[in-house]
């Protein structure tokens, strides 16, 4: 059960403008609710990794490290170097939708952007936001990219 005195709000971050706007909404909401932001980035090896004849990533390619860097940069950009709310960063292996569902198991709220890195421009909801809205154990907020403002009351 989520702690209502200090609600944990999980937000998916992939470095896209939509996820940055979702993170901004989450930080604003956590500030108003007295909550903690749990910013989560998921990573997977590219689908082509290990297939015969396919281009293999260079040894320097580290998707976990890249996801961590993207997450940290987004948190710093949105919340600042010394955020007014507690922000926990987690970089977890696996499919983004599944990682977010697992991370939000005991959360008060799960927040995602309407389209992340994998979306295409005409989609109202991306595959991750659609999946989590259908399967999450807690309430879900989908923050539409491009909505004016960005404060917690501006979700679309």
Secondary structure, DSSP 8 states (H G I E B T S, - for coil): ---STT-EEEEE--SSHHHHHHHHHHHHHHHHHT-EEEEEEEE---TTTT-TTS----TT--HHHHHHHHHHHHHHHHH-TT-SS-EEEEEEES-HHHHHHHHTTT-SEEEEESS-TT--TT-SS-HHHHHHHHH-SSEEEEE-TT-SS-SGGG--
